[in-house]
Amino acid sequence: MTDAERLLKAKIPCSETGIEVKKSMCTICDPQTQCGLDVFVKDGKIVKVEGNEDHPYNGGVLCSKGAATRQYVYSEDRIKTPLRRVGPRGSGQFEPISWAEALDTIAEKCNAAKAEYGPESVAFFAGYTKYFRPYLTRLAMSFGSPNYATESSTCFFATAMAMMLVYGRPGAADIANTDCLLTWSSNPFYTNPGNARMLLKRKKEGMKIICVDPRRSPTAGFADIHLPVRPGTDGALALAMANVIISENLHDKDFIREYTVGFEEYRAYVAGFTPERGETLTGVPAARIREAARLFAKSGKSAIMFSASPVVHHTNGVQNYRAVFMLSGLTGNYDVKGGNFVQPMSFIHMPGRFYSREAEFENRSARAKMAPAIGSGNFPVWNKLVPEAQIMYLPEQLRTGKPYKVRCLLGFGPNYRMWPDSDGMLASLENLDFFAATDVFMTDTCQQADIVLPACTSLERSEFRCYGMGYAIWTQPAIAPLYDSRSDVDIIFELAKRMCPEDELFAMGYEKCVDWILEPSGLTVEEMKKHPGGMFVPDPLDLPERKYMDGGFGTPSGKMEFVSKILEPYEGAPGLASLPVYTPPKYSPEGSPEIYKDYPLILNTGSRLPMFVHTRTYRLSWTSSLRPGHPLADINPADAKKYGIEQGGRIRISTPKGCIEVGANLTEMVRPGVVHMYHGHMEADANKLLEWDYLDPISGFPGFKSALCKIENI
């Protein structure tokens, strides 16, 4: 073997091999975990992918998903050309068409529906990824439809709502400066490797960790205190911790006196949640509750690291997280360094230490003059706080046509399996006059569409991203778009020409629109192109602590609200109490004892595995090989023994709604009495086991993390 052959076999970038390294980022997880990539390219094809050691977020490290990037890009499931359906929906019968014909058809159908039924008859939906959302939002607003919605109807926004109801503005955990980190159903070892690295570093430096999680997760394994809460009882645990903090005089009296409202009512309510009652409700020993509460209150600076979805995927989710987040204000740890510090969002839900004109570009304020959005009458608090349709109500509106009929759906990365009663959502798509779907892969949802458009991956396009440490990147394509695919943004801008040609910003083009959004920051696309691996932003914001001292809180009262002024008008409606009232999940041993008799286990769906994210990497052999025999349900060995179930054996999981058949994985990670089923499997879709209206009354989020089930051998 010659030296050149050895270099080529080792995939060494040099003149002898013709391999060059291009900088990019991984967007398989979104939006926080945007790891920097070194993409090794030869003759226009990716031959290897590694982590970028110079990137400040991941420092060269990649998780299993990012390591499988090459398989992701070159998957055989890629959609290769625009397609038009020629058979019944779901038949898989399509014919190739040109881009011009596909885009013209979409625009003609949507414009016709607008002319005959009004712009609200057309819905715009964004799944994964997130980079194109400002542009799709503007497309919907310029078109005149209030029905822009995203997968955030089931992810993160309910968490943000909970904090907004208390403080008006979310504040993230300042892990780098805290003395005590309370991780509440957050497991960064599976979901956010950058935060996991920071957590381990800070642990070595003496930071204490309290972990609230039903499972013995890796985070729980590193914690000083693990509180294995029963699913759906987080609010009761938080109230019991508050009971200890107040009764032992550990609360911040000055902050409470000057900057809060409703404390006396809250104190009176919390008095009923002794640690002993907390143990009864949550399964966490009273002594452990006291220990955790004292550590959090006495550690100096304490922060709560929340999660996007687990706590709010309960029918009592927002109230639960309200109770949790009140612990920050109760101890004076809101908007302080080392606590839950408030930073303005710079771009797509991420702080970047700069201001932008993202909100002005999106123009969501135009919704005020439009028809009511989907779900707005059913979830008025969501409608008040979130400038999007609550898309969980879409299947019911499609079935009933009330308050009006949705005729057309334009979906970017749509996945019908994100809805409870996913089979019902699939059936409701038949009521659409027209459905267009854009995706990287030919998914089951795309099979239902009238027009299917092939999107390219992040390595085949350009996009802007920012990071909390004040870092930003404008990626450039590592390879040309494969087949006849295009970027989601190119598709949106082409549709804008046909659906809202009067929009002057769209007429400027993609890069000029990015420059317009970033104008207050000093960043430009031209400058960022000179730094293909990313750059630190010029003149980053240096924000003060306790900004509420001058500007108040973003709540109706201008203060932290133990009693929510936004919820007060709905007092008496189930689940909408102005205090963080704890009620058990609708389907739980306490909430539905009659169902519990026949379905004696708690079903918890959607917990993450490190190699999978939603349905996006099940199709890859590298990641799938890390979970042999999937789909599998995680079951505690004690439950397996009780029901005569063996490792790897086939079982049936049943709820009053239906059943799925899966393999059994016996593990001590899960609590006895709880079955964990990972979501998104085509052959075992756990979301079909829930009713469509099993939703939190405040947010409309599904109760994915707590239902009642039974298991049996098959």
C-alpha positions as CSV (number, residue, x, y, z in Angstrom):
1,M,0.0,0.0,0.0
2,T,1.4,3.4,-1.0
3,D,1.6,6.3,1.4
4,A,-1.2,8.0,-0.6
5,E,-3.4,4.9,-0.2
6,R,-2.7,4.8,3.5
7,L,-3.6,8.5,3.9
8,L,-6.8,8.0,1.9
9,K,-7.8,4.9,4.0
10,A,-7.3,6.9,7.2
11,K,-9.3,9.8,5.6
12,I,-6.6,12.3,6.3
13,P,-7.3,15.7,4.8
14,C,-4.4,16.8,2.6
15,S,-3.4,17.4,-1.0
16,E,-2.6,13.7,-1.6
17,T,-6.1,12.6,-0.7
18,G,-8.1,15.5,-1.9
19,I,-10.0,15.5,1.3
20,E,-10.9,18.9,2.8
21,V,-12.5,19.7,6.1
22,K,-15.5,22.0,6.1
23,K,-17.1,23.5,9.2
24,S,-20.8,23.0,10.0
25,M,-23.0,22.0,12.9
26,C,-25.3,19.2,13.8
27,T,-29.0,20.0,13.9
28,I,-30.4,16.5,14.6
29,C,-31.2,17.8,18.1
30,D,-32.7,21.2,18.3
31,P,-32.3,24.0,19.2
32,Q,-29.8,24.1,22.1
33,T,-27.5,21.2,21.2
34,Q,-26.1,22.6,18.0
35,C,-22.7,20.9,18.2
36,G,-19.9,22.1,15.9
37,L,-18.9,19.6,13.2
38,D,-15.8,19.0,11.1
39,V,-17.1,17.5,7.9
40,F,-14.5,15.6,5.8
41,V,-15.4,16.0,2.1
42,K,-13.9,14.3,-1.0
43,D,-15.2,14.9,-4.5
44,G,-18.3,16.5,-3.1
45,K,-19.2,13.6,-0.8
46,I,-18.9,13.3,3.0
47,V,-16.5,10.6,4.0
48,K,-16.2,11.3,7.7
49,V,-17.7,13.6,10.4
50,E,-16.0,14.6,13.7
51,G,-16.7,17.1,16.4
52,N,-15.1,20.6,15.9
53,E,-12.6,21.0,18.8
54,D,-12.7,24.8,18.5
55,H,-16.4,25.0,19.0
56,P,-17.2,26.5,22.5
57,Y,-20.3,24.4,23.0
58,N,-19.2,20.8,22.3
59,G,-15.4,21.1,22.2
60,G,-15.0,18.3,19.7
61,V,-17.4,15.9,21.4
62,L,-20.3,14.3,19.6
63,C,-23.1,12.1,20.9
64,S,-24.2,9.0,19.1
65,K,-26.7,10.9,17.0
66,G,-24.2,13.4,15.7
67,A,-21.7,10.6,15.1
68,A,-24.2,9.0,12.7
69,T,-24.5,12.2,10.7
70,R,-23.2,10.6,7.5
71,Q,-25.8,7.8,7.7
72,Y,-28.4,10.5,8.3
73,V,-27.4,12.5,5.2
74,Y,-27.1,9.5,2.9
75,S,-30.2,7.6,4.2
76,E,-32.0,5.6,1.6
77,D,-35.2,7.1,2.9
78,R,-34.4,10.5,1.6
79,I,-37.1,12.1,-0.6
80,K,-35.4,12.7,-3.9
81,T,-37.7,14.9,-5.9
82,P,-41.0,16.7,-5.5
83,L,-43.9,14.3,-5.7
84,R,-47.6,14.5,-6.4
85,R,-50.1,11.9,-5.0
86,V,-51.9,9.9,-7.6
87,G,-53.5,7.2,-5.4
88,P,-55.5,7.3,-2.2
89,R,-54.0,8.9,0.8
90,G,-51.6,6.6,2.5
91,S,-51.3,4.4,-0.6
92,G,-47.7,5.5,-1.3
93,Q,-48.7,6.2,-4.9
94,F,-46.9,9.3,-6.1
95,E,-45.4,10.6,-9.3
96,P,-42.4,12.9,-9.7
97,I,-43.1,16.5,-10.7
98,S,-41.0,19.6,-11.2
99,W,-40.3,22.2,-8.4
100,A,-42.2,24.8,-10.4
101,E,-45.3,22.6,-10.7
102,A,-45.2,21.6,-7.0
103,L,-44.8,25.2,-5.7
104,D,-47.4,26.5,-8.1
105,T,-49.9,23.8,-7.0
106,I,-49.4,24.6,-3.3
107,A,-49.8,28.3,-3.9
108,E,-52.9,27.9,-6.1
109,K,-54.6,25.6,-3.5
110,C,-53.8,27.9,-0.6
111,N,-54.7,31.1,-2.5
112,A,-58.0,29.6,-3.6
113,A,-58.9,28.5,-0.1
114,K,-58.1,32.0,1.1
115,A,-60.3,33.6,-1.5
116,E,-63.3,31.3,-0.8
117,Y,-63.1,30.6,2.9
118,G,-60.7,33.2,4.3
119,P,-57.0,32.9,5.2
120,E,-57.7,31.2,8.5
121,S,-58.7,28.1,6.4
122,V,-55.0,27.5,5.7
123,A,-52.7,26.3,8.5
124,F,-48.9,26.5,8.6
125,F,-47.1,23.9,10.7
126,A,-43.4,23.7,11.7
127,G,-42.0,20.4,13.1
128,Y,-38.3,19.8,13.1
129,T,-35.9,21.5,12.6
130,K,-36.4,25.0,13.9
131,Y,-34.1,27.2,11.8
132,F,-36.8,28.2,9.3
133,R,-39.4,29.1,11.8
134,P,-39.1,32.9,11.7
135,Y,-39.6,32.8,7.9
136,L,-42.6,30.4,8.0
137,T,-44.1,32.6,10.7
138,R,-43.8,35.6,8.5
139,L,-45.3,33.7,5.6
140,A,-48.3,32.8,7.6
141,M,-48.7,36.3,9.0
142,S,-48.3,37.9,5.5
143,F,-50.7,35.5,4.0
144,G,-53.2,36.5,6.8
145,S,-53.6,33.2,8.7
146,P,-53.6,33.1,12.5
147,N,-52.9,29.4,12.2
148,Y,-49.1,29.2,12.5
149,A,-48.2,26.4,14.8
150,T,-45.2,24.3,15.8
151,E,-44.3,21.1,17.6
152,S,-43.9,23.5,20.5
153,S,-47.6,22.8,21.1
154,T,-46.2,19.8,22.9
155,C,-42.6,21.0,23.7
156,F,-41.2,23.8,25.9
157,F,-43.9,26.4,25.6
158,A,-45.8,25.1,28.6
159,T,-42.7,25.2,30.6
160,A,-42.2,28.8,29.5
161,M,-45.8,29.5,30.4
162,A,-45.4,28.2,33.9
163,M,-42.5,30.6,34.5
164,M,-44.3,33.5,32.8
165,L,-47.3,33.0,35.1
166,V,-45.0,33.4,38.1
167,Y,-42.4,35.9,36.9
168,G,-43.4,37.2,33.5
169,R,-40.1,36.1,32.0
170,P,-38.3,32.8,32.0
171,G,-34.9,32.5,33.7
172,A,-32.5,29.7,32.9
173,A,-30.2,28.0,35.4
174,D,-26.8,29.7,35.7
175,I,-24.9,26.4,36.1
176,A,-21.5,28.0,35.8
177,N,-22.0,30.1,39.0
178,T,-24.5,28.2,41.2
179,D,-23.7,26.4,44.4
180,C,-26.7,24.0,44.2
181,L,-28.3,22.8,41.1
182,L,-31.8,21.4,41.3
183,T,-32.4,19.4,38.1
184,W,-36.1,18.8,37.8
185,S,-36.8,16.0,35.3
186,S,-33.8,17.0,33.2
187,N,-31.2,14.5,32.1
188,P,-28.6,16.3,30.0
189,F,-26.5,13.1,29.6
190,Y,-29.2,12.0,27.2
191,T,-30.4,15.3,25.8
192,N,-27.8,18.0,26.1
193,P,-24.2,16.8,26.2
194,G,-22.8,20.4,26.6
195,N,-24.8,20.9,29.8
196,A,-23.7,17.4,31.0
197,R,-20.1,18.3,30.6
198,M,-20.7,21.5,32.5
199,L,-22.5,19.6,35.2
200,L,-19.6,17.2,35.7
201,K,-17.1,20.0,35.8
202,R,-19.1,22.0,38.4
203,K,-19.7,18.9,40.5
204,K,-15.9,18.5,40.8
205,E,-15.7,22.1,41.9
206,G,-18.1,21.4,44.7
207,M,-21.5,22.2,43.3
208,K,-24.3,20.2,45.0
209,I,-26.9,18.4,42.8
210,I,-30.4,17.6,43.7
211,C,-32.1,15.5,41.0
212,V,-35.9,15.0,40.7
213,D,-36.6,12.2,38.3
214,P,-38.8,9.1,38.5
215,R,-35.9,7.2,37.0
216,R,-32.4,6.4,38.2
217,S,-31.0,8.4,35.3
218,P,-27.3,9.1,34.8
219,T,-28.0,12.6,36.3
220,A,-29.6,10.9,39.4
221,G,-26.5,8.8,39.6
222,F,-24.2,11.8,40.0
223,A,-26.6,13.7,42.3
224,D,-26.1,14.3,46.0
225,I,-29.8,13.7,46.5
226,H,-32.1,11.9,44.2
227,L,-35.9,12.4,44.7
228,P,-37.6,9.6,42.7
229,V,-41.0,11.3,42.4
230,R,-44.0,9.3,41.2
231,P,-44.9,10.6,37.7
232,G,-47.3,13.6,37.7
233,T,-46.8,14.5,41.4
234,D,-44.1,17.1,40.9
235,G,-46.3,19.9,42.2
236,A,-46.9,18.1,45.5
237,L,-43.2,17.6,45.9
238,A,-42.4,21.3,45.3
239,L,-45.1,22.4,47.7
240,A,-43.7,20.0,50.4
241,M,-40.3,21.5,49.8
242,A,-41.8,25.0,50.1
243,N,-43.5,23.9,53.4
244,V,-40.0,23.1,54.8
245,I,-38.4,26.3,53.6
246,I,-41.2,28.5,55.1
247,S,-41.8,26.6,58.3
248,E,-38.0,26.6,59.0
249,N,-37.7,30.3,58.3
250,L,-35.4,29.7,55.3
251,H,-37.3,31.9,52.8
252,D,-36.1,35.3,51.6
253,K,-38.3,37.7,53.5
254,D,-37.0,40.9,52.0
255,F,-37.5,39.7,48.4
256,I,-41.0,38.4,49.3
257,R,-42.0,41.7,51.0
258,E,-40.8,44.0,48.3
259,Y,-41.3,42.1,45.1
260,T,-44.1,39.5,45.4
261,V,-47.9,39.3,45.6
262,G,-50.1,36.6,47.1
263,F,-47.5,35.2,49.5
264,E,-49.9,34.9,52.5
265,E,-52.4,32.9,50.4
266,Y,-49.5,30.7,49.2
267,R,-48.1,30.2,52.7
268,A,-51.6,29.1,53.9
269,Y,-51.9,26.6,51.1
270,V,-48.4,25.3,51.4
271,A,-49.0,24.7,55.2
272,G,-51.1,21.7,54.2
273,F,-48.2,20.0,52.4
274,T,-46.1,18.6,55.2
275,P,-43.2,16.4,54.1
276,E,-45.2,13.5,55.4
277,R,-48.1,14.3,53.1
278,G,-45.6,14.9,50.4
279,E,-44.3,11.3,50.9
280,T,-47.8,10.0,50.7
281,L,-48.5,11.8,47.4
282,T,-45.1,11.5,45.7
283,G,-43.5,8.3,47.1
284,V,-40.4,10.4,48.1
285,P,-39.5,9.8,51.8
286,A,-40.3,12.8,54.0
287,A,-36.7,12.9,55.4
288,R,-35.4,13.2,51.8
289,I,-37.8,16.0,51.1
290,R,-36.6,17.9,54.1
291,E,-32.9,17.3,53.2
292,A,-33.4,18.5,49.7
293,A,-35.4,21.6,50.7
294,R,-32.7,22.6,53.3
295,L,-29.9,22.1,50.8
296,F,-31.6,24.2,48.2
297,A,-32.4,27.0,50.6
298,K,-29.1,27.1,52.5
299,S,-26.6,26.7,49.7
300,G,-26.0,30.3,48.8
301,K,-26.9,30.5,45.2
302,S,-29.3,27.8,44.0
303,A,-30.7,27.2,40.5
304,I,-33.4,25.1,38.9
305,M,-32.5,23.3,35.7
306,F,-35.8,22.6,34.1
307,S,-36.7,20.5,31.1
308,A,-38.6,21.2,27.9
309,S,-41.4,18.6,28.4
310,P,-41.4,15.9,31.0
311,V,-43.1,17.8,33.8
312,V,-45.6,19.6,31.5
313,H,-46.5,16.4,29.8
314,H,-49.2,15.8,32.5
315,T,-52.7,17.0,32.7
316,N,-51.6,19.1,35.7
317,G,-48.2,20.0,34.2
318,V,-48.3,23.8,34.2
319,Q,-49.5,24.0,37.8
320,N,-46.8,21.5,38.8
321,Y,-44.0,23.6,37.2
322,R,-45.5,26.8,38.7
323,A,-45.0,25.3,42.1
324,V,-41.5,24.2,41.2
325,F,-40.5,27.6,39.8
326,M,-41.8,29.4,42.9
327,L,-38.9,27.9,44.9
328,S,-36.5,30.3,43.1
329,G,-38.3,33.4,44.2
330,L,-39.1,31.9,47.6
331,T,-35.3,31.7,48.3
332,G,-34.3,34.9,46.4
333,N,-32.7,33.1,43.5
334,Y,-34.6,34.6,40.6
335,D,-32.6,36.7,38.1
336,V,-29.4,36.5,40.0
337,K,-26.0,35.1,38.9
338,G,-25.9,31.5,40.1
339,G,-29.7,31.3,40.3
340,N,-32.2,31.4,37.4
341,F,-30.8,34.3,35.5
342,V,-32.9,36.2,32.9
343,Q,-31.5,36.8,29.4
344,P,-33.3,38.1,26.4
345,M,-33.9,35.6,23.6
346,S,-31.8,36.5,20.6
347,F,-32.9,34.1,18.0
348,I,-35.2,31.0,17.9
349,H,-35.6,30.5,21.7
350,M,-31.9,31.0,22.4
351,P,-30.1,33.8,24.2
352,G,-27.0,34.9,22.3
353,R,-26.1,38.0,24.3
354,F,-27.4,40.3,21.6
355,Y,-30.6,41.9,20.6
356,S,-32.3,41.2,17.3
357,R,-35.4,42.1,15.3
358,E,-36.7,38.5,15.2
359,A,-40.1,39.5,16.7
360,E,-40.5,42.4,14.3
361,F,-39.6,40.2,11.4
362,E,-42.1,37.5,12.4
363,N,-44.9,40.1,12.8
364,R,-47.0,37.9,15.0
365,S,-48.8,41.0,16.4
366,A,-50.8,40.9,13.1
367,R,-52.8,38.0,14.6
368,A,-54.8,40.5,16.7
369,K,-56.8,41.5,13.6
370,M,-57.3,37.9,12.3
371,A,-59.8,35.2,13.1
372,P,-59.4,33.1,16.3
373,A,-56.5,30.6,15.9
374,I,-57.0,26.9,16.3
375,G,-57.5,26.0,19.9
376,S,-57.7,29.6,21.1
377,G,-61.2,29.2,22.6
378,N,-60.3,26.0,24.3
379,F,-57.1,27.1,25.8
380,P,-57.5,30.8,26.6
381,V,-54.4,31.1,28.8
382,W,-52.3,29.6,26.0
383,N,-53.8,32.1,23.6
384,K,-53.0,34.9,25.9
385,L,-49.3,33.9,26.4
386,V,-48.3,32.1,23.3
387,P,-48.6,33.8,19.8
388,E,-49.3,30.5,18.1
389,A,-52.2,28.2,17.4
390,Q,-52.5,25.3,19.9
391,I,-52.2,22.6,17.3
392,M,-53.3,19.8,19.6
393,Y,-56.8,20.9,18.9
394,L,-56.4,20.5,15.1
395,P,-57.8,16.9,14.8
396,E,-61.0,17.9,16.6
397,Q,-61.4,21.0,14.4
398,L,-60.8,18.9,11.3
399,R,-63.4,16.4,12.5
400,T,-66.1,18.9,13.4
401,G,-65.4,21.9,11.3
402,K,-65.9,24.1,14.3
403,P,-65.5,27.0,14.8
404,Y,-64.5,26.9,11.1
405,K,-63.1,24.3,8.7
406,V,-59.4,24.1,8.1
407,R,-59.1,23.4,4.4
408,C,-55.3,23.3,3.7
409,L,-52.3,22.3,5.8
410,L,-48.8,23.3,4.8
411,G,-46.4,21.3,7.0
412,F,-42.6,21.4,7.3
413,G,-41.5,18.3,9.1
414,P,-45.0,17.2,10.2
415,N,-45.4,14.1,12.3
416,Y,-48.9,12.9,13.1
417,R,-47.5,10.7,15.9
418,M,-46.8,13.8,18.1
419,W,-50.6,13.9,18.9
420,P,-52.3,11.8,21.5
421,D,-54.7,9.4,19.8
422,S,-52.2,9.5,16.9
423,D,-54.4,7.1,14.8
424,G,-57.3,9.6,15.2
425,M,-55.0,12.5,14.1
426,L,-54.1,10.4,11.0
427,A,-57.7,9.7,10.2
428,S,-58.6,13.4,10.6
429,L,-56.2,14.4,7.8
430,E,-58.8,12.9,5.4
431,N,-60.9,15.9,6.1
432,L,-58.4,18.3,4.5
433,D,-59.0,19.5,1.0
434,F,-55.2,19.8,0.5
435,F,-52.1,18.8,2.4
436,A,-48.5,19.6,1.5
437,A,-45.6,18.2,3.4
438,T,-41.9,19.0,3.3
439,D,-39.4,16.6,4.9
440,V,-36.0,15.0,4.6
441,F,-37.4,11.5,4.7
442,M,-40.5,9.8,3.3
443,T,-42.3,9.5,6.6
444,D,-45.7,7.9,7.2
445,T,-47.1,11.5,7.5
446,C,-45.7,12.4,4.1
447,Q,-47.6,9.4,2.7
448,Q,-50.8,11.2,3.5
449,A,-49.9,14.4,1.6
450,D,-51.0,15.6,-1.8
451,I,-47.7,17.2,-2.6
452,V,-44.4,16.1,-1.0
453,L,-41.3,18.3,-1.1
454,P,-37.7,17.1,-0.5
455,A,-35.8,19.1,2.1
456,C,-32.1,18.9,2.4
457,T,-30.2,18.4,5.6
458,S,-28.2,21.0,7.5
459,L,-25.0,20.0,5.8
460,E,-26.5,21.0,2.5
461,R,-27.7,24.5,3.3
462,S,-26.9,27.7,5.2
463,E,-28.4,28.8,8.5
464,F,-27.8,31.2,11.4
465,R,-27.6,30.0,15.0
466,C,-26.5,31.5,18.3
467,Y,-25.4,30.2,21.7
468,G,-25.8,31.4,25.3
469,M,-22.1,32.2,25.7
470,G,-22.3,34.9,23.0
471,Y,-21.2,32.7,20.0
472,A,-22.8,32.8,16.6
473,I,-22.5,30.9,13.3
474,W,-23.6,31.2,9.7
475,T,-23.1,27.8,8.3
476,Q,-22.2,27.2,4.7
477,P,-23.0,24.0,2.7
478,A,-20.5,21.3,3.2
479,I,-21.9,19.5,0.1
480,A,-24.4,20.5,-2.6
481,P,-28.0,19.5,-1.9
482,L,-28.5,15.8,-2.7
483,Y,-30.8,14.7,-5.5
484,D,-33.4,17.4,-6.2
485,S,-33.7,18.6,-2.6
486,R,-33.8,22.2,-1.4
487,S,-33.6,24.0,1.9
488,D,-36.8,24.7,3.8
489,V,-36.0,28.4,3.7
490,D,-35.7,28.4,-0.1
491,I,-39.1,26.7,-0.3
492,I,-40.6,29.3,2.0
493,F,-39.2,32.2,0.0
494,E,-40.4,30.7,-3.2
495,L,-43.9,30.2,-1.8
496,A,-43.8,33.8,-0.5
497,K,-43.4,35.0,-4.1
498,R,-46.6,33.2,-5.0
499,M,-48.7,33.7,-1.8
500,C,-47.7,37.2,-0.6
501,P,-45.8,38.9,-3.4
502,E,-46.3,42.3,-1.7
503,D,-44.1,41.4,1.2
504,E,-41.0,43.7,0.8
505,L,-38.8,41.8,3.2
506,F,-39.3,38.5,1.6
507,A,-38.5,40.2,-1.7
508,M,-35.0,41.0,-0.3
509,G,-34.0,37.4,-0.2
510,Y,-32.8,35.1,2.6
511,E,-29.4,36.5,3.4
512,K,-30.7,40.1,3.4
513,C,-33.5,39.1,5.7
514,V,-31.0,37.6,8.1
515,D,-29.0,40.8,8.0
516,W,-32.3,42.8,8.7
517,I,-33.1,40.6,11.7
518,L,-29.5,40.8,13.1
519,E,-29.1,44.6,12.5
520,P,-29.1,45.6,16.2
521,S,-26.4,43.0,17.0
522,G,-23.7,44.2,14.6
523,L,-23.5,40.8,13.0
524,T,-23.8,40.4,9.3
525,V,-23.9,37.4,7.0
526,E,-20.9,38.7,5.1
527,E,-18.8,39.0,8.2
528,M,-19.8,35.6,9.6
529,K,-18.9,33.9,6.3
530,K,-15.3,34.9,7.1
531,H,-15.6,32.6,10.2
532,P,-17.1,29.4,8.9
533,G,-16.7,27.6,12.3
534,G,-18.5,30.5,14.1
535,M,-17.4,33.7,16.0
536,F,-18.1,35.5,19.2
537,V,-20.6,38.3,18.8
538,P,-19.2,41.9,18.9
539,D,-20.0,43.9,22.0
540,P,-22.0,41.2,23.8
541,L,-24.6,42.2,26.3
542,D,-23.5,42.5,29.9
543,L,-26.8,42.2,31.7
544,P,-27.2,43.2,35.4
545,E,-28.8,41.1,38.1
546,R,-32.2,41.7,39.5
547,K,-33.4,43.6,36.5
548,Y,-36.9,43.6,38.1
549,M,-35.7,46.3,40.5
550,D,-35.9,48.9,37.8
551,G,-38.2,47.3,35.2
552,G,-40.5,45.2,37.4
553,F,-41.7,41.7,36.4
554,G,-43.5,41.0,33.2
555,T,-46.6,40.0,35.1
556,P,-49.9,42.0,35.3
557,S,-49.0,43.1,38.8
558,G,-45.4,43.9,37.9
559,K,-44.3,41.5,40.7
560,M,-43.6,37.8,41.2
561,E,-47.1,36.3,41.5
562,F,-47.7,33.5,44.0
563,V,-51.3,34.0,43.0
564,S,-51.6,34.5,39.2
565,K,-53.5,37.5,38.0
566,I,-53.8,35.9,34.6
567,L,-55.4,32.8,36.0
568,E,-57.7,34.6,38.5
569,P,-60.5,35.2,35.9
570,Y,-60.7,31.4,35.4
571,E,-60.9,30.5,39.1
572,G,-63.2,27.6,39.6
573,A,-62.5,26.0,36.2
574,P,-60.8,22.6,36.6
575,G,-57.0,22.9,36.7
576,L,-56.9,26.7,36.3
577,A,-56.6,27.8,40.0
578,S,-54.7,31.0,40.6
579,L,-52.6,29.4,43.3
580,P,-50.4,26.5,42.3
581,V,-53.0,24.0,43.4
582,Y,-52.0,20.4,43.2
583,T,-54.4,17.9,41.6
584,P,-53.4,14.4,40.6
585,P,-53.2,13.6,36.9
586,K,-56.6,12.7,35.4
587,Y,-55.6,9.1,34.8
588,S,-53.6,8.1,37.9
589,P,-54.2,6.0,41.0
590,E,-55.6,9.0,42.8
591,G,-57.3,10.7,39.9
592,S,-59.1,7.6,38.5
593,P,-59.3,4.9,41.1
594,E,-62.0,3.0,39.2
595,I,-59.7,2.7,36.2
596,Y,-56.7,1.9,38.4
597,K,-58.4,-1.3,39.6
598,D,-58.0,-2.8,36.1
599,Y,-55.0,-0.8,34.9
600,P,-52.7,-0.8,37.9
601,L,-49.5,0.6,36.4
602,I,-48.5,4.2,35.4
603,L,-47.6,4.5,31.7
604,N,-44.9,7.1,31.1
605,T,-44.2,7.7,27.4
606,G,-41.5,9.7,25.6
607,S,-38.5,9.5,27.9
608,R,-35.4,10.0,25.9
609,L,-32.7,7.6,25.0
610,P,-29.2,9.0,24.1
611,M,-29.3,7.5,20.5
612,F,-32.8,8.6,19.5
613,V,-34.6,11.9,19.2
614,H,-38.3,11.6,18.4
615,T,-38.5,9.5,15.2
616,R,-35.5,11.0,13.5
617,T,-32.8,8.4,14.1
618,Y,-34.7,5.1,14.4
619,R,-34.1,4.6,10.7
620,L,-30.3,4.6,11.1
621,S,-28.5,1.3,11.6
622,W,-25.7,2.8,13.7
623,T,-28.0,4.3,16.3
624,S,-30.6,1.5,16.2
625,S,-27.8,-1.0,16.9
626,L,-27.4,0.6,20.3
627,R,-30.9,-0.4,21.4
628,P,-31.2,-4.0,20.0
629,G,-34.7,-5.4,19.8
630,H,-36.4,-2.0,19.9
631,P,-39.2,-1.0,20.5
632,L,-38.8,-2.0,24.1
633,A,-40.6,-0.9,27.2
634,D,-38.6,-0.4,30.4
635,I,-40.0,-2.3,33.4
636,N,-38.8,-2.6,36.9
637,P,-37.6,-6.2,37.7
638,A,-40.1,-6.4,40.6
639,D,-43.0,-5.7,38.3
640,A,-41.6,-8.2,35.8
641,K,-41.5,-10.9,38.4
642,K,-45.0,-10.1,39.5
643,Y,-46.4,-10.5,36.0
644,G,-44.1,-13.3,34.9
645,I,-42.2,-11.3,32.3
646,E,-38.6,-12.1,31.2
647,Q,-35.9,-9.9,29.6
648,G,-36.7,-9.5,25.9
649,G,-40.0,-11.2,26.2
650,R,-42.9,-9.9,24.2
651,I,-45.6,-8.1,26.2
652,R,-48.8,-6.2,25.5
653,I,-49.3,-2.7,27.0
654,S,-53.0,-1.9,27.3
655,T,-54.9,1.2,28.3
656,P,-58.7,1.8,28.0
657,K,-58.0,3.3,24.6
658,G,-56.0,0.5,23.0
659,C,-52.8,-1.6,23.1
660,I,-49.4,-2.0,21.6
661,E,-47.0,-5.0,21.6
662,V,-43.3,-4.5,22.4
663,G,-40.3,-6.2,23.9
664,A,-39.6,-6.0,27.7
665,N,-36.4,-4.4,29.0
666,L,-35.9,-5.1,32.7
667,T,-34.1,-2.3,34.5
668,E,-33.7,-0.8,37.9
669,M,-33.7,2.6,36.3
670,V,-37.5,2.8,36.6
671,R,-39.7,2.9,39.7
672,P,-41.8,-0.1,40.6
673,G,-45.3,0.5,39.3
674,V,-44.2,2.5,36.3
675,V,-43.8,1.4,32.6
676,H,-41.6,3.6,30.5
677,M,-42.3,3.5,26.7
678,Y,-40.2,5.4,24.3
679,H,-42.2,7.3,21.7
680,G,-42.3,7.6,17.9
681,H,-41.9,3.9,16.9
682,M,-43.8,3.2,13.7
683,E,-44.4,-0.4,14.8
684,A,-45.3,0.5,18.4
685,D,-46.7,4.0,18.7
686,A,-47.4,4.7,22.4
687,N,-49.3,7.9,21.7
688,K,-52.2,5.9,20.2
689,L,-52.9,4.7,23.7
690,L,-54.2,8.1,24.9
691,E,-57.4,9.9,24.1
692,W,-57.1,13.0,21.9
693,D,-58.4,15.3,24.7
694,Y,-56.1,14.0,27.4
695,L,-54.7,17.6,27.7
696,D,-53.6,20.1,30.3
697,P,-56.4,22.7,30.6
698,I,-53.9,25.6,30.8
699,S,-51.4,24.7,28.0
700,G,-53.2,22.1,26.0
701,F,-50.2,19.9,26.3
702,P,-50.8,16.1,26.2
703,G,-50.5,14.0,29.3
704,F,-47.9,11.7,27.8
705,K,-46.0,11.1,31.0
706,S,-48.9,9.7,33.1
707,A,-51.7,7.4,32.1
708,L,-52.9,4.1,33.5
709,C,-52.0,0.8,31.8
710,K,-51.6,-2.9,32.3
711,I,-49.1,-5.3,30.9
712,E,-49.2,-9.0,30.1
713,N,-47.2,-11.6,28.3
714,I,-48.1,-12.6,24.8
